[in-house]
Amino acid sequence: MKQNIVILGTQWGDEGKGKIVDYLSKYSSYVVRFHGGHNAGHTLVVDQKKIVLHLIPSGLLHPNVIGIISNGVVVSISELVKEIEMLKKNNFFIHQRLFISDSASLILPFHIAMDIAREKTLGINAIGTTGRGIGPAYEDKIARRSLRVGDLKNEKKLSLKLEKIVNYYNAQLVSIYKDKSFDYKVILKDLLKFKNIINDMITDTNIILYEAIKNKKMIIFEGAQGSLLDIDHGTYPYVTSSNSTVGGVITGTGVGPKSLDYILGVTKAYSTRVGNGPFPTELFDETDSYLSKEGNEFGSTTGRKRRTGWLDGVALRYSVQLNSLSALCITKLDVLDNLKEIKICIAYQNINTLEFHTSLSCNNLENMKPVYEVYPGWMKKTSGIKKIEDLPKAAKNYIKCIEKIAGIPVDMISTGPDRNDTILVRNLFL
């Protein structure tokens, strides 16, 4: 039996991972966030009620699941408290079910100010961040000056460290970016207020996970952004600031690789991207408008319109290899229901030399033209279908083509936003 499942995005994020985590969490005991911050946005629909989570693991909508925000995550305490309150208002109570690593780094107001100031200065060359302070918070972590969640437990130590880092940021914000400065005492006051709310949640989450693995409890590791936004392996520099590939699970939680039993890659039936950066299959025609409308392709964190394109088989194969994926979950299949034909990119053609490539080097992507295979659409409703045999023949053929291109099976298919609009092609738990 598969005890520990990793759920990752294979594209540039927004693949629908939150729904898949939510669906599979009914079988699990723990759900763990291992990287990123509140720049992630996971939209869940339960009994037609829409819930958007940014920091809290998606599985906590199930009352018996324990959630862990592990050391690889950067945490905005204020946003976390807002999320907890939002769940309470929607009758989801997570008291004594959410734990936060004392080693997780904090996102603070000056990180957000620095993020926004840098993007503004870069102008048309901006990365396209969410402006949530993620990058600067990870910079502090690597530079070993980060404030951590565990520092909240010692007010004197917290005050000294906070004053030092606020002075560091004020010097840059004022002199370089002509921005306002911060008073560390104001930030300290807010931190202590929020600390009183989450104090009982702060712990060494490694111990919880070690015990869970020893006792053969099922754990789901929830990825945030997609693999192609990984800081090391994505389309650099247009990437996120953390490891969104499978390696991030190990470093971001302290769980060893031998404890990972199954790695599920979540793949949208087409492609989208938010922010700047190369996107070989991007569309600029009526199909783009169709996918945006039918797929509701607007960021759940920023509200920005997502760029849309056909499924990129080259990028998908790259993600399969990079993450040692066990299988795929195809989401938003129903969005394609009314298209007469559907395309998949199978290679890149260099427009300068007429050579074909199947690599994903960001340095070369700007000069690449996608090479497509064209498939007939099914022109029938798939929304809400729960059995593979009930899909139209052309839809099943499309799934088989994706399996052939990726080289691994499709074990799940999502046919709508609700948690129950899901096809389990194979039993994931055997």
N, C-alpha and C positions, 0 to 999 in steps of 0.2 A: 504493500500500500504506500502511496506517495504521501509522506508526512508534511514535507515542506515545499511549498510552491512559490516560485518567483514569477511575478507578472510585470512585464516590461513593454514599453512602447517601441515599435520598430522604425518609426518614421520621425517626424519633427514635433512630436507631441500631439495632444488632442485626439488620440486614437479611440478614446472611450474606455480607458483602463479602469476608471472609477466604477463604472457600471459592472465590469467583469469582476473586480475585486468584491464589490458588494454582493454579486450573485453567488460567488464561490465561498464567501465568508460564512454562509449558513452551515457549511461543513467544517469550519475551522474553529480553533480556540483563540488564536492570536492573529492580529494584522499589524504589520510593522512598516512604518515609513522610514526609509534609509538614506534619503538624500533630498536636496532641494529645500525650498521654503514655501512661503505663502504665495510664491509666483506660480505654483501649480494650482490648477482649478479642476476639480473632479465633480461633474454634474451627475446627480443620482435622481432617478424618478421612482418613487415607491408609492404604489396605489394612487398614481396620478399626482402625487405631491413632489415638487421639485426641490431638491436640497443641493446646495453647492458647498463643497468642502475645499479648503486650501491647505490646512495643516493637519487636521485630525484624520487619521486613517479611515478610509471609506467603510470598512467592515463594521464600524461601531454602531451603525444603524440596526445591527442585530443585537438584541439585548444580552446575549451570553458571550459576546466576543470581547476580548481584552485588546486594547490598542496601545501601541508603543511608538513614540517619537524618539528615534535612536540618535546616536552620536553624530551621524553623518548629516543630519538636518540642521539648518540654521533657523532659529526660532524667534519670531516676533511675539513677545509675551502679550502685548496689547491685542494683536490680531487673534491669538489663540483664545484669549478670554472672550472676545467678541463671538468667536465661533462656538464656544461652549454655551454662551448665553443664547445664541441663535438656535442651537439644538434643543435647549430647554423649552424655548417658545414653541417648538414643533414637537414637543413631547418625546424627545430622545434624551435620555439621562445617562451620563457617562461617569458619574461619581464613582470612584473606586474601580473604574474600568479603563482609565487612561493614565499612562506613565511616561515620563519625559526623562531622557538621559541627562544626568548631571554633567556630562561631557559635551553636550550640544552647545554650539556657539550662538550667542544672542545677536539678533538684528536690532539696531537702535536708531533713533531718529536721524543722527548724523550720517549713518549709512545710506539712508533714503535720500537725504539732501545731496550727498556726493554722487550717488547713482544718477539722479536727475540732472545735476550740474554737468557731469561728464557727457551725458547724451546730448544735452543742449549744445555744448561746445563742439561736439563732433558734427553736428548738422546733418548733411546728407550721408555722411559716413557713419552715422550712429549704428550701433549694434541692433537696436530695437528691443531693449530690455523692457521689463514690466514696470521699472521704476520703483521696485519694492526694496531696494537695498541689498539684494542677494549677493551680487558680485563683491562689493566692498566688505560685506560680512565674511565671505570666504577668504578674501585677501587678508583680513586680520587673523583668521584662523591659521593660514599658511605662514604669516609673518610672526606668529606666536605672541600676538598682543591681544587676542580675542578675549572678551568677557564671555564666560560660560554660564549655563543655567545653574550649575552648582555654586557659582559665586554668590548667588542670591541668598544663600544660607548664612553668609558672613557679612553683615552690614559694613563693618569697618574696612574689611578687605575690598569689598565691592566699591565703596566710596573712593578709596585711594586709586584703584585701577581705573575707575570711571573718569575721575578728574584728569588723569594722565592721558587717556585716549581721547577725551573731549578736546583737550588742548592741542593734541596732534591734528585732529580734524579741523578745528577752528582755524588753525594757521593756514591750512590749504583753502578752506571754503572762503575765507575773507580775502586773503592776499591774491590767490590765483583765480577764483571763480566769482569774486565780488559778491558773495552771498552772505547771509546772516550767520552769526555765531550762535553757539548753544551754551546754555548754563547747565553745568553738570548736576547742580543741586535740584533743578527742576526734573531732569531725567531720573535722578536717584529717587526722588519722591514718588514718581509714577511707578518705577520698578518695584519699590517696596510695597506699594498698594496692590499691584498685580501679584506679587510674590505671595501675599497672604491668601490669595485665591487658589494658587496652584501648588502651594508648598508641599502638600501631601502627595503630589504627583511626581515630585522630583526624586529620582533614585538611580542606582546603578542598574541600568536595563540589561546589561550583559548577564547579570546573575539570573534575571527572570528568563531570558532566552535559553541560557544553559540548562536551567531546570526544566523548561518546557521541552527541550530536545531530549533530555535524559528520560523524561516521562512519556515520550512519544506523543506529545500533543501536536496537532496540526497547526502549522504556521504559514501565513501568506505574507510574502514580502512585496510591498506595493511600490512600484516605480512611479515617479512623477513625470518629468519631461521624457521625450523620446530619445532613442539611441543616437540619432543623427545630430542631437544637441549635446552629446557628451563632450566634456571639456578637452579630453584627449583624443577621442576617436570621431568626433562630429565634424561638421563643416566649419572648422575654425577660421576666423575668429567669431563667426556668427553662431555662437553656441551658448549654452548655459554655463554656470560656474562650478558644476559638480559632475560626478561620474554617474550618468544615467544608464549605463550599461551594467552587465551582471557583476563586474568587479566591484561596483559601488555597494552591492549588498554585503560583501565580505568586509570591506574597510568601514562601511557605514554602520555596521551592527556588531562586529566582533564575532560573528558566526563563521565557522570554517567552511570551505567549499565542499567538503564531503557531506555536509549536512543538507545540501540543496539537492532535492530529489527530482524536480521537474521545473523546466523554465518555459513559460508560455509567452510568446510574442504576440502582442495585440496590434493588429494591422487594419487600418481603415480600408474599405473596398476601393477607395481612390486616395488621393494624397492632399494634404493641406500643410500650410506653414504660416506661422505668425511672425512678424518682424522681418528684418532684412536677411540677406544671404542667398546663395544660389538655390535654384529650384528648377531643375531641368524640365519637368513635365508641366510647368505652370501654364494655365489657360487664361486667355484674355477675351474670350468670345461668349456667346450665349450659354455655352455649357458651364462656364464659370458662374454666370448668374444663376443658372439652374441649381448647381451644386450648393452654392451659398444659401439659396432660399430653402431648398428641400432638406439640406443637411443642417440648417441653422448654424452656419459656420461663422460664428462670432465668439471671440474668446470669453470664457467664463470668468477669467480674472480681470481682463482689461476691457472687454467689450469690443475690441478691435475686430474688423473683418479679417477673416483668414484668407490667405491666398489659396487657390484650389488648383488641382491638376490631376491627371490620370495616375493610376497606380504605377509606381516606379519599381520595376522588378530588379533592377540593378542595385538600388538602395536596399531593397528587401533581402536579397541574397547576402549583401554585406552585413546586415543586422543579424541574419541567421548565423553566419560564421562567427561574428564578433561575440555573440552571446551564447553560443552553443545551444541554440533553441531546441527544445524538445518538440514543439508543435506551435501552430498559429491559432489565433482567434480572429476571425474576420468580423469587423463591425460595420454598421451602417450599410449593409447590403441593400436594405430597402430603399435607400436614397437613389439607387440606380434603376429603380423599377420602370421608369417612363422613358428611358433612353433607348433609341433604336440600335445604336452600336456603342460598344465600350472598348477602350484601348488600354493596353498594358505596355509600358516601356520595357524592352528586353535588352537594349544596349544603348550606348552613347556613340554618336558619330562626331568626330572632330571636324568642324566646319572649315578648318584651315587646311587640313591635310587629307581629308576624306578617309581617315582611318577609323576603325571601330574600337571602342574601349568599353570595358566593363568594370572600371574602377571608380572609386568615389573620392578622388583627391579634389579638395576644394580649389586648389590652384588651377585645375584644368576645367572645372565644371562650367565656368563662364563661357567657354568656347565649345561646349558640347550641345549637340542637337539630339533629342531623343529619337530612337528607332522603335516604332510601334508594331505590335501585332493587334489586329482588330477582331473583335468578337461580337456576335449578334446579341442584342439586348433581349430581355424576356418579355417586356411590355405587359407584365402581370404583377399583381400585388404580392409582395413577400412579407409585408409588415405584419408582425405578430405571429408568423409561422413558428412552430415549436418542434417540428420533426423534419429531418433532412429529406425524407421521401416526399414531403409535401411541397418542396420547392419546385418551381418550373424547371424544365429540362435544361434550358439555356443558362439558368442560374447555377445549377449543379455543375454544368460544364465549365462555367467561369471559375468556380471553386477548385475544380480539378486542374485547371490551367495554372492557378496560383500555387497549388501544391507542387506541380511539376517545375515551375520556375524557382520556387523556394527550396525544393528538395526535402521538405518535411511535410507531415500531414496537417490538415486543418481539423482541430479537435472541437472547436466551438465556433458558432456563428451568431452574431447579434442581428436581430431583425426589427429593432425598435428601441426606444429609450428606456422603457420600463424594464425592471430587473427580470421580469418573467418572459419578455420577448427574446428568448434565447434558445438556441439549438445546441444540445450536447451531442456532437457527432460520435464521440467516444467517451467512455467513462474515464475521467481524469484520475480517479482515485484507486485504480487497480494496479 
